[in-house]
Amino acid sequence: MAQATPRSTVEAAVRPIRKRPKPLPWPLSLYQTYVGKKWVMAITGVIGLLFVAGHMFGNIKMYMGEQEFLHYAEGLRTVAYPIVPEKFLLWVARLGLLGALVLHLHAAFSIWNHNRKVRPVGYQSRRDYIAADWASRTMLWTGPIILLFIAFHLADLTWGVEAVNPDFQSGEVYQNVVASFSRWPVATIYIVANVALGIHIYHGAWSLFQSLGVNNPQINQGRRIFAALFALAIVAGNVSFPLAVLLGIVE
């Protein structure tokens, strides 16, 4: 008498074979990996560092007087004009920065979520807590502070939202800056936000080399010095602007 074939075996035999999903194109397939997300974090971080440095150096023209500052603002709007339409490259830069910000945030959240799942308990011992870099431990609060500050900064000096900057006048960039920083609450927001930015930059400028595979004990001290000096320069420059207005240096 033939032995009956188990039902599960029969069902398995007739079950259609599932096709493996088609691999994504190279950039997307790389981004699916943990290493790929670290690279995206590092590259978009470099874009952010270049922007904040250029933005700060451009704003230093405020110390040269109203006309120089207006010429700087006009120059941003007319880059490569009339070869390209006015503000064209400015909008290309804005959209590029927005894309880099979105990728940076998504990669940061994905990496944080991955680390949380791998180590759900987190740092428990005092030894582990002390060993963790202090700037790294503050990334979770400096990031949201900077994100909120970006929205406030745009509403204040780019969009001219009346509730944020009631004295805003379109095109009068110098007067808008002076009117905004003349108010102690707004100046305080800028100072606190830039301190948070400096902490974020310090950790980011130091760790991006490691994310890109540059991790040599012989240059690690130099990386840390570079990160500290870069962050200090950005904070000092940006904080000087509201202080200069409040102290009457810039009127």
C-alpha angles and dihedrals in degrees: 000000000000116000114244116248112240113255093233090056092052092048091049090051095052096039110110116250111248115231117233112249115262111258116251121245116279102268093048094043090052092049090055089067126079091239091050091054090050089053091050090049090052097045095046087045090057089051089052092048092051090049097050090047093049092044092052095047090049092051091053085079085076086080090057093063140268097291094052091048091049090050089052092051091046090049091058090054095047103043108148091358128181090022087065128019118279113275090010096120090038090059091044088055092046093051091045091052091047091052091048090050093051092048091046092052094045093047092046092051092046092051092046091049092048092050091047091055093046092047106020094166094057124194109344107156123074090233093058091045093053092044092055112092110255093227092051090054091054097051091095092063102030090056096058091042091055092046092053090045092054090055091047093046092052092047090048105045107010108036096026097220106194094221090057102035111013092177094056116137120189112247095007095106096161095050091044091055093047093046091049099045092044088076114082096215092053093044089051091052090053093048095048092044092051092050087054089047090053092053090048092048092048094057094038096048090049099044099041090076090057091048089054092050098259101129112138120151088220093063101029093094089051090051091054093048091049091050092049095048093045093050092045092051093050094047093045093049097045095042090050092065099065091037091053091053094045092049093048095246089122115039 
